[in-house]
Amino acid sequence: MKRVVAFIFFLLFYIKEVVKANVRVAHDVMTPRHHMTPAILSISVEGMSDRQLLFMANLITMTPGTLGLSFTDDYKRLYIHAMYIDEDLQALASELENNYGKRVRDVF
């Protein structure tokens, strides 16, 4: 039952994130000046199972404005290309680890 509840909360969280990202990308496309500040960052995925790694990379890639690039050879870090870096890279990496990583671990 705990996983079902975690899945429902994850689904709601993910829908909110996708809508937010779509609005931001659409706004950037529709305005004459681009607001992109792209960067590549890495997040810790240490201790995740193969299934969790699969979902983590796919969910990040399906969110507009982010793209999962590659795992390190030891599968402890995931490299991500992000179109919008509003904060420093470490803050965004920490946010992704906490928001996506923790939820993926809880659900899967």
MIMI-708196 format. One record per residue: residue number from 1; x, y, z of N, C-alpha, C, O in turn; residue in three letters. Coordinates in Angstrom, 2 decimals, decimal comma, always signed. Each point is the difference from the previous one (the first is absolute). Layout:
REM MIMI-708196
+-----+---------+---------+---------+---------+---------+---------+---------+---------+---------+---------+---------+---------+------+
| pos |    n_px |    n_py |    n_pz |   ca_px |   ca_py |   ca_pz |    c_px |    c_py |    c_pz |    o_px |    o_py |    o_pz | code |
+-----+---------+---------+---------+---------+---------+---------+---------+---------+---------+---------+---------+---------+------+
| NUM |       X |       Y |       Z |       X |       Y |       Z |       X |       Y |       Z |       X |       Y |       Z |  Ala |
...
+-----+---------+---------+---------+---------+---------+---------+---------+---------+---------+---------+---------+---------+------+
REM end
This chain:
REM MIMI-708196
+-----+---------+---------+---------+---------+---------+---------+---------+---------+---------+---------+---------+---------+------+
| pos |    n_px |    n_py |    n_pz |   ca_px |   ca_py |   ca_pz |    c_px |    c_py |    c_pz |    o_px |    o_py |    o_pz | code |
+-----+---------+---------+---------+---------+---------+---------+---------+---------+---------+---------+---------+---------+------+
|   1 |   +0,82 |   -1,20 |   +0,00 |   -0,82 |   +1,20 |   +0,00 |   +0,87 |   +1,27 |   +0,00 |   -0,34 |   +1,00 |   -0,63 |  Met |
|   2 |   +1,47 |   -1,08 |   +1,35 |   +0,88 |   +1,16 |   +0,08 |   +0,54 |   +0,39 |   -1,37 |   +0,12 |   +1,18 |   -0,31 |  Lys |
|   3 |   +0,20 |   -2,18 |   -0,52 |   +0,52 |   +0,30 |   -1,34 |   -1,08 |   +0,59 |   -0,89 |   +0,30 |   +0,84 |   -0,85 |  Arg |
|   4 |   -1,54 |   -1,26 |   +1,02 |   -1,10 |   +0,54 |   -0,80 |   -0,17 |   +1,49 |   +0,31 |   -0,15 |   +0,82 |   -0,91 |  Val |
|   5 |   +0,17 |   -0,49 |   +2,18 |   -0,12 |   +1,41 |   +0,40 |   +1,20 |   +0,79 |   -0,52 |   -0,16 |   +1,11 |   -0,51 |  Val |
|   6 |   +1,37 |   -1,68 |   +0,65 |   +1,20 |   +0,67 |   -0,50 |   -0,09 |   +0,20 |   -1,51 |   +0,42 |   +1,03 |   -0,51 |  Ala |
|   7 |   -0,97 |   -2,01 |   -0,21 |   -0,14 |   +0,11 |   -1,45 |   -0,98 |   +1,12 |   -0,37 |   +0,26 |   +0,76 |   -0,93 |  Phe |
|   8 |   -1,37 |   -0,66 |   +1,65 |   -0,98 |   +1,05 |   -0,27 |   +0,62 |   +1,38 |   +0,22 |   -0,16 |   +0,90 |   -0,82 |  Ile |
|   9 |   +0,88 |   -0,74 |   +1,93 |   +0,65 |   +1,28 |   +0,27 |   +1,08 |   +0,29 |   -1,03 |   +0,17 |   +1,15 |   -0,41 |  Phe |
|  10 |   +0,56 |   -2,18 |   -0,02 |   +1,02 |   +0,18 |   -1,02 |   -0,64 |   +0,43 |   -1,31 |   +0,49 |   +0,91 |   -0,67 |  Phe |
|  11 |   -1,58 |   -1,55 |   +0,30 |   -0,69 |   +0,33 |   -1,24 |   -0,48 |   +1,46 |   +0,02 |   +0,16 |   +0,70 |   -1,00 |  Leu |
|  12 |   -0,73 |   -0,26 |   +2,09 |   -0,44 |   +1,39 |   +0,12 |   +1,19 |   +0,96 |   -0,06 |   -0,06 |   +1,03 |   -0,67 |  Leu |
|  13 |   +1,13 |   -1,37 |   +1,35 |   +1,22 |   +0,81 |   -0,04 |   +0,53 |   +0,09 |   -1,42 |   +0,36 |   +1,09 |   -0,46 |  Phe |
|  14 |   -0,31 |   -2,22 |   -0,25 |   +0,57 |   -0,03 |   -1,34 |   -0,87 |   +0,79 |   -0,99 |   +0,53 |   +0,71 |   -0,85 |  Tyr |
|  15 |   -1,83 |   -0,83 |   +0,96 |   -0,91 |   +0,77 |   -0,87 |   +0,22 |   +1,49 |   +0,22 |   +0,06 |   +0,77 |   -0,96 |  Ile |
|  16 |   +0,07 |   -0,35 |   +2,21 |   +0,25 |   +1,41 |   +0,31 |   +1,32 |   +0,45 |   -0,60 |   +0,07 |   +1,08 |   -0,58 |  Lys |
|  17 |   +0,98 |   -1,89 |   +0,69 |   +1,31 |   +0,36 |   -0,55 |   -0,04 |   +0,09 |   -1,52 |   +0,62 |   +0,90 |   -0,57 |  Glu |
|  18 |   -1,31 |   -1,80 |   -0,08 |   -0,09 |   +0,02 |   -1,47 |   -0,76 |   +1,24 |   -0,47 |   +0,40 |   +0,64 |   -0,96 |  Val |
|  19 |   -1,49 |   -0,31 |   +1,63 |   -0,77 |   +1,19 |   -0,37 |   +0,84 |   +1,26 |   +0,19 |   +0,03 |   +0,87 |   -0,87 |  Val |
|  20 |   +0,66 |   -0,78 |   +2,01 |   +0,86 |   +1,15 |   +0,27 |   +1,09 |   +0,13 |   -1,07 |   +0,25 |   +1,10 |   -0,50 |  Lys |
|  21 |   +0,38 |   -2,20 |   +0,16 |   +1,07 |   +0,02 |   -0,98 |   -0,54 |   +0,35 |   -1,39 |   +0,64 |   +0,75 |   -0,74 |  Ala |
|  22 |   -1,81 |   -1,28 |   +0,39 |   -0,60 |   +0,32 |   -1,30 |   -0,31 |   +1,49 |   -0,10 |   +0,25 |   +0,61 |   -1,05 |  Asn |
|  23 |   -0,78 |   -0,03 |   +2,08 |   -0,32 |   +1,43 |   +0,00 |   +1,27 |   +0,82 |   -0,16 |   +0,04 |   +0,98 |   -0,75 |  Val |
|  24 |   +1,01 |   -1,38 |   +1,46 |   +1,26 |   +0,74 |   -0,08 |   +0,62 |   -0,09 |   -1,40 |   +0,45 |   +1,01 |   -0,54 |  Arg |
|  25 |   -0,43 |   -2,21 |   -0,03 |   +0,57 |   -0,16 |   -1,34 |   -0,86 |   +0,73 |   -1,03 |   +0,54 |   +0,66 |   -0,90 |  Val |
|  26 |   -1,86 |   -0,77 |   +1,01 |   -0,89 |   +0,69 |   -0,94 |   +0,18 |   +1,51 |   +0,08 |   +0,04 |   +0,68 |   -1,02 |  Ala |
|  27 |   +0,08 |   -0,16 |   +2,23 |   +0,22 |   +1,44 |   +0,17 |   +1,31 |   +0,41 |   -0,67 |   +0,06 |   +1,02 |   -0,67 |  His |
|  28 |   +0,97 |   -1,82 |   +0,86 |   +1,29 |   +0,32 |   -0,58 |   -0,04 |   -0,04 |   -1,53 |   +0,65 |   +0,81 |   -0,66 |  Asp |
|  29 |   -1,41 |   -1,73 |   +0,11 |   -0,11 |   -0,11 |   -1,46 |   -0,81 |   +1,17 |   -0,56 |   +0,30 |   +0,49 |   -1,09 |  Val |
|  30 |   -1,30 |   -0,05 |   +1,80 |   -0,90 |   +1,04 |   -0,49 |   +0,54 |   +1,41 |   +0,17 |   -0,48 |   +0,93 |   -0,66 |  Met |
|  31 |   +1,45 |   -0,73 |   +1,51 |   +0,55 |   +1,34 |   +0,19 |   +1,19 |   +0,21 |   -0,93 |   +0,68 |   -0,96 |   -0,36 |  Thr |
|  32 |   -0,42 |   +2,20 |   -0,02 |   +1,08 |   +0,25 |   -0,95 |   +1,39 |   -0,27 |   +0,58 |   +0,91 |   -0,38 |   -0,73 |  Pro |
|  33 |   -0,74 |   +0,56 |   +2,02 |   +1,30 |   -0,21 |   +0,63 |   -0,02 |   -1,31 |   +0,79 |   -0,92 |   -0,23 |   +0,79 |  Arg |
|  34 |   +1,91 |   -0,60 |   -1,00 |   +0,06 |   -1,26 |   +0,73 |   +0,53 |   +0,22 |   +1,41 |   +0,86 |   +0,85 |   +0,24 |  His |
|  35 |   -1,39 |   -1,63 |   +0,68 |   +0,38 |   +0,11 |   +1,41 |   +0,78 |   -1,23 |   +0,45 |   +0,15 |   -0,24 |   +1,20 |  His |
|  36 |   +0,35 |   -0,53 |   -2,14 |   +0,69 |   -1,23 |   +0,33 |   +1,38 |   +0,28 |   +0,60 |   +0,72 |   +0,90 |   -0,43 |  Met |
|  37 |   -0,40 |   -1,68 |   +1,42 |   +1,34 |   -0,03 |   +0,57 |   +0,37 |   -1,48 |   +0,14 |   -0,04 |   -0,53 |   +1,11 |  Thr |
|  38 |   +0,39 |   -0,13 |   -2,20 |   +0,21 |   -1,44 |   +0,02 |   +1,30 |   -0,40 |   +0,71 |   +0,96 |   +0,77 |   +0,07 |  Pro |
|  39 |   -0,97 |   -1,98 |   +0,44 |   +1,19 |   -0,55 |   +0,65 |   -0,16 |   -1,52 |   +0,10 |   -1,10 |   -0,54 |   -0,11 |  Ala |
|  40 |   +2,21 |   -0,10 |   +0,33 |   +0,00 |   -1,44 |   +0,26 |   +0,38 |   -0,20 |   +1,46 |   +0,98 |   +0,57 |   +0,47 |  Ile |
|  41 |   -1,75 |   -1,37 |   +0,22 |   +0,26 |   -0,26 |   +1,40 |   -0,10 |   -1,50 |   +0,26 |   -0,48 |   -0,75 |   -0,85 |  Leu |
|  42 |   +0,94 |   +0,33 |   +1,99 |   -0,11 |   -1,41 |   +0,36 |   -0,71 |   -0,13 |   +1,33 |   +0,17 |   +0,83 |   +0,90 |  Ser |
|  43 |   -0,96 |   -1,88 |   -0,79 |   -0,70 |   -0,26 |   +1,26 |   +0,35 |   -1,41 |   +0,46 |   +0,32 |   -0,87 |   -0,80 |  Ile |
|  44 |   -0,40 |   +0,68 |   +2,09 |   +0,32 |   -1,30 |   +0,57 |   -1,20 |   -0,94 |   -0,16 |   -1,13 |   +0,35 |   +0,35 |  Ser |
|  45 |   +1,40 |   -1,53 |   -0,87 |   -1,01 |   -1,05 |   -0,10 |   +0,54 |   -1,28 |   +0,65 |   -0,43 |   -1,11 |   -0,31 |  Val |
|  46 |   +1,36 |   +1,31 |   +1,20 |   +0,67 |   -1,12 |   +0,66 |   -1,01 |   -0,84 |   +0,78 |   -0,85 |   +0,52 |   +0,72 |  Glu |
|  47 |   +0,97 |   -1,82 |   -0,86 |   -0,85 |   -0,93 |   +0,73 |   -1,32 |   -0,30 |   -0,66 |   -0,79 |   -0,77 |   +0,55 |  Gly |
|  48 |   +0,52 |   +1,34 |   -1,71 |   -1,26 |   -0,28 |   -0,70 |   +0,11 |   -1,31 |   -0,77 |   +1,06 |   -0,36 |   -0,51 |  Met |
|  49 |   -2,19 |   -0,33 |   +0,44 |   -0,06 |   -1,23 |   -0,78 |   -0,06 |   +0,35 |   -1,49 |   -0,19 |   +1,16 |   -0,36 |  Ser |
|  50 |   +0,35 |   -2,16 |   -0,48 |   -0,08 |   +0,24 |   -1,45 |   -1,34 |   +0,61 |   -0,39 |   -0,05 |   +0,91 |   -0,83 |  Asp |
|  51 |   -1,02 |   -1,40 |   +1,42 |   -1,33 |   +0,53 |   -0,31 |   -0,13 |   +1,46 |   +0,45 |   -0,56 |   +0,82 |   -0,72 |  Arg |
|  52 |   +1,08 |   -0,50 |   +1,90 |   -0,04 |   +1,37 |   +0,49 |   +0,82 |   +0,92 |   -0,89 |   -0,41 |   +1,13 |   -0,28 |  Gln |
|  53 |   +1,58 |   -1,60 |   -0,17 |   +0,82 |   +0,79 |   -0,92 |   -0,73 |   +0,27 |   -1,29 |   +0,04 |   +1,11 |   -0,53 |  Leu |
|  54 |   -0,71 |   -2,13 |   +0,01 |   -0,77 |   +0,15 |   -1,24 |   -1,08 |   +1,07 |   +0,16 |   -0,12 |   +0,89 |   -0,84 |  Leu |
|  55 |   -0,66 |   -0,97 |   +1,91 |   -1,06 |   +0,97 |   +0,22 |   +0,56 |   +1,40 |   +0,25 |   -0,54 |   +0,98 |   -0,50 |  Phe |
|  56 |   +1,60 |   -0,89 |   +1,28 |   +0,60 |   +1,30 |   +0,30 |   +0,44 |   +0,70 |   -1,29 |   -0,34 |   +1,17 |   -0,22 |  Met |
|  57 |   +1,08 |   -1,87 |   -0,61 |   +0,48 |   +0,60 |   -1,25 |   -1,15 |   +0,35 |   -0,94 |   +0,00 |   +1,07 |   -0,61 |  Ala |
|  58 |   -0,98 |   -1,95 |   +0,49 |   -1,12 |   +0,26 |   -0,90 |   -0,89 |   +1,14 |   +0,49 |   -0,43 |   +0,82 |   -0,81 |  Asn |
|  59 |   +0,16 |   -0,74 |   +2,09 |   -0,84 |   +1,07 |   +0,53 |   +0,67 |   +1,36 |   -0,17 |   -0,66 |   +0,98 |   -0,33 |  Leu |
|  60 |   +1,96 |   -0,94 |   +0,54 |   +0,71 |   +1,27 |   -0,19 |   -0,01 |   +0,38 |   -1,47 |   -0,18 |   +1,17 |   -0,33 |  Ile |
|  61 |   +0,38 |   -2,15 |   -0,55 |   +0,01 |   +0,29 |   -1,43 |   -1,37 |   +0,42 |   -0,50 |   -0,09 |   +0,84 |   -0,90 |  Thr |
|  62 |   -0,98 |   -1,38 |   +1,45 |   -1,35 |   +0,34 |   -0,44 |   -0,46 |   +1,36 |   +0,52 |   -1,01 |   +0,53 |   -0,48 |  Met |
|  63 |   +1,72 |   +0,04 |   +1,44 |   -0,34 |   +1,32 |   +0,49 |   +0,62 |   +1,03 |   -0,94 |   +1,22 |   +0,01 |   -0,18 |  Thr |
|  64 |   -2,02 |   +0,86 |   -0,43 |   +0,54 |   +1,00 |   -0,93 |   +1,07 |   +0,86 |   +0,66 |   -0,15 |   +0,44 |   +1,14 |  Pro |
|  65 |   +1,22 |   -0,22 |   -1,87 |   +1,08 |   +0,83 |   +0,52 |   +1,13 |   -0,79 |   +0,64 |   +1,04 |   +0,58 |   +0,33 |  Gly |
|  66 |   -1,22 |   -1,88 |   -0,15 |   +1,06 |   -0,83 |   +0,56 |   +0,17 |   -1,25 |   -0,87 |   -0,95 |   -0,46 |   -0,64 |  Thr |
|  67 |   +2,17 |   -0,05 |   +0,64 |   +0,29 |   -1,18 |   -0,80 |   +1,05 |   -0,83 |   +0,72 |   +1,09 |   +0,48 |   +0,31 |  Leu |
|  68 |   -1,43 |   -1,73 |   -0,04 |   +0,98 |   -0,91 |   +0,59 |   +1,00 |   -0,40 |   -1,07 |   -0,38 |   -0,50 |   -1,05 |  Gly |
|  69 |   +1,66 |   +0,72 |   +1,32 |   +1,03 |   -0,25 |   -1,01 |   +0,65 |   -1,37 |   +0,15 |   +0,00 |   -0,79 |   -0,94 |  Leu |
|  70 |   +0,54 |   +0,52 |   +2,12 |   +0,75 |   -1,23 |   +0,18 |   +0,24 |   -0,26 |   +1,48 |   +0,00 |   +0,91 |   +0,82 |  Ser |
|  71 |   +0,19 |   -2,18 |   -0,52 |   +0,43 |   -0,39 |   +1,34 |   +1,51 |   -0,16 |   +0,00 |   +0,60 |   -0,27 |   -1,03 |  Phe |
|  72 |   +0,01 |   +0,44 |   +2,19 |   +1,41 |   -0,33 |   +0,12 |   +0,15 |   -1,51 |   -0,11 |   -0,99 |   -0,73 |   +0,11 |  Thr |
|  73 |   +2,21 |   +0,27 |   -0,33 |   +0,22 |   -1,44 |   -0,18 |   -0,41 |   -0,83 |   +1,21 |   -0,39 |   -1,16 |   -0,15 |  Asp |
|  74 |   +0,48 |   +1,74 |   +1,33 |   -0,38 |   -0,73 |   +1,21 |   -1,47 |   +0,23 |   +0,40 |   -0,43 |   -0,47 |   +1,06 |  Asp |
|  75 |   -0,34 |   +1,18 |   -1,88 |   -1,43 |   +0,29 |   +0,22 |   -0,26 |   +0,70 |   +1,33 |   -1,02 |   -0,25 |   +0,65 |  Tyr |
|  76 |   +1,93 |   +1,13 |   -0,26 |   -0,20 |   +0,76 |   +1,24 |   -0,45 |   +1,43 |   -0,27 |   -0,50 |   +0,68 |   +0,90 |  Lys |
|  77 |   +0,66 |   -0,21 |   -2,14 |   -0,39 |   +1,36 |   -0,35 |   -0,67 |   +0,00 |   -1,35 |   +0,33 |   -0,80 |   -0,88 |  Arg |
|  78 |   -1,29 |   +1,72 |   +0,71 |   -0,70 |   +0,20 |   -1,26 |   +0,29 |   +1,41 |   -0,47 |   -0,22 |   +0,97 |   +0,73 |  Leu |
|  79 |   +0,71 |   -0,84 |   -1,96 |   +0,24 |   +1,31 |   -0,59 |   -1,27 |   +0,48 |   -0,69 |   -0,66 |   -0,75 |   -0,72 |  Tyr |
|  80 |   +0,33 |   +2,01 |   +0,96 |   -1,24 |   +0,59 |   -0,51 |   +0,31 |   +1,33 |   -0,68 |   +0,81 |   +0,78 |   +0,50 |  Ile |
|  81 |   -1,45 |   -0,54 |   -1,64 |   +0,06 |   +1,32 |   -0,63 |   -1,28 |   +0,72 |   +0,40 |   -1,11 |   -0,51 |   -0,21 |  His |
|  82 |   +1,26 |   +1,68 |   +0,80 |   -1,15 |   +0,81 |   +0,41 |   +0,04 |   +1,32 |   -0,76 |   +1,05 |   +0,63 |   -0,11 |  Ala |
|  83 |   -2,20 |   -0,22 |   -0,42 |   -0,07 |   +1,24 |   -0,77 |   -0,03 |   +1,24 |   +0,88 |   +0,45 |   +1,07 |   -0,41 |  Met |
|  84 |   -0,96 |   -1,20 |   +1,62 |   -0,17 |   +1,17 |   +0,86 |   +0,67 |   -0,23 |   +1,34 |   -0,47 |   -0,81 |   +0,81 |  Tyr |
|  85 |   +1,55 |   +1,52 |   -0,58 |   +0,69 |   -0,07 |   +1,28 |   -0,23 |   +1,35 |   +0,69 |   +0,72 |   +0,96 |   -0,27 |  Ile |
|  86 |   -1,70 |   -0,91 |   +1,15 |   -0,32 |   +1,25 |   +0,70 |   +0,89 |   +0,18 |   +1,22 |   +0,29 |   +1,12 |   +0,41 |  Asp |
|  87 |   +0,13 |   -2,23 |   +0,15 |   +0,81 |   +0,03 |   +1,20 |   +1,38 |   -0,53 |   -0,37 |   +0,31 |   -0,17 |   -1,18 |  Glu |
|  88 |   +0,50 |   -0,09 |   +2,17 |   +1,27 |   -0,63 |   -0,33 |   -0,25 |   -1,48 |   -0,31 |   -1,02 |   -0,57 |   +0,39 |  Asp |
|  89 |   +1,96 |   -0,03 |   -1,08 |   -0,15 |   -1,39 |   -0,44 |   -0,22 |   -0,96 |   +1,17 |   -0,80 |   -0,93 |   -0,10 |  Leu |
|  90 |   +1,51 |   +1,16 |   +1,18 |   -0,12 |   -0,90 |   +1,15 |   -1,41 |   +0,04 |   +0,60 |   -0,52 |   -1,03 |   +0,43 |  Gln |
|  91 |   -0,10 |   +2,20 |   -0,41 |   -1,35 |   +0,12 |   +0,54 |   -1,00 |   -0,74 |   -0,88 |   -0,89 |   -0,68 |   +0,50 |  Ala |
|  92 |   +1,04 |   +0,80 |   -1,82 |   -0,89 |   -0,71 |   -0,92 |   +0,22 |   -1,51 |   +0,10 |   -0,96 |   -0,77 |   +0,00 |  Leu |
|  93 |   +2,21 |   +0,34 |   +0,07 |   +0,30 |   -1,43 |   +0,14 |   -0,62 |   -0,55 |   +1,28 |   -0,57 |   -1,08 |   +0,00 |  Ala |
|  94 |   +0,69 |   +1,82 |   +1,07 |   -0,58 |   -0,41 |   +1,28 |   -1,52 |   -0,08 |   -0,09 |   -0,61 |   -0,92 |   +0,54 |  Ser |
|  95 |   +0,01 |   +1,89 |   -1,21 |   -1,46 |   +0,01 |   -0,17 |   -0,46 |   -1,22 |   -0,80 |   -0,99 |   -0,64 |   +0,36 |  Glu |
|  96 |   +1,70 |   +0,31 |   -1,44 |   -0,37 |   -1,16 |   -0,81 |   +0,19 |   -1,30 |   +0,79 |   -0,83 |   -0,90 |   -0,07 |  Leu |
|  97 |   +1,92 |   +0,82 |   +0,82 |   +0,23 |   -1,20 |   +0,82 |   -1,10 |   -0,17 |   +1,03 |   -0,49 |   -1,11 |   +0,22 |  Glu |
|  98 |   +0,10 |   +2,22 |   +0,41 |   -1,02 |   -0,10 |   +1,04 |   -1,41 |   -0,18 |   -0,56 |   -0,76 |   -0,83 |   +0,50 |  Asn |
|  99 |   +0,42 |   +1,59 |   -1,54 |   -1,35 |   -0,09 |   -0,54 |   -0,24 |   -1,26 |   -0,82 |   -0,98 |   -0,71 |   +0,22 |  Asn |
| 100 |   +1,86 |   +0,44 |   -1,15 |   -0,18 |   -1,17 |   -0,86 |   +0,56 |   -1,26 |   +0,65 |   -0,67 |   -1,03 |   +0,10 |  Tyr |
| 101 |   +1,92 |   +1,12 |   +0,34 |   +0,69 |   -1,18 |   +0,54 |   -0,70 |   -0,63 |   +1,18 |   -0,19 |   -1,22 |   +0,04 |  Gly |
| 102 |   -0,21 |   +2,03 |   +0,92 |   -0,67 |   -0,53 |   +1,19 |   -1,33 |   -0,62 |   -0,38 |   -0,35 |   -1,08 |   +0,50 |  Lys |
| 103 |   -0,38 |   +1,72 |   -1,36 |   -1,32 |   -0,53 |   -0,41 |   +0,15 |   -1,28 |   -0,82 |   -0,78 |   -0,93 |   +0,19 |  Arg |
| 104 |   +1,76 |   +0,87 |   -1,08 |   +0,22 |   -1,22 |   -0,77 |   +0,36 |   -1,15 |   +0,93 |   -0,47 |   -1,12 |   -0,17 |  Val |
| 105 |   +1,31 |   +1,40 |   +1,14 |   +0,36 |   -1,05 |   +0,98 |   -1,22 |   -0,45 |   +0,80 |   -0,15 |   -1,20 |   +0,27 |  Arg |
| 106 |   -0,72 |   +2,12 |   +0,11 |   -1,20 |   -0,36 |   +0,77 |   -0,98 |   -0,84 |   -0,81 |   -0,58 |   -0,95 |   +0,53 |  Asp |
| 107 |   +0,41 |   +1,29 |   -1,80 |   -1,02 |   -0,67 |   -0,83 |   +0,51 |   -1,31 |   -0,55 |   -0,72 |   -1,00 |   +0,01 |  Val |
| 108 |   +1,96 |   +0,98 |   -0,48 |   +0,51 |   -1,20 |   -0,66 |   +1,01 |   -0,70 |   +0,87 |   +0,55 |   -1,03 |   -0,40 |  Phe |
+-----+---------+---------+---------+---------+---------+---------+---------+---------+---------+---------+---------+---------+------+
REM end
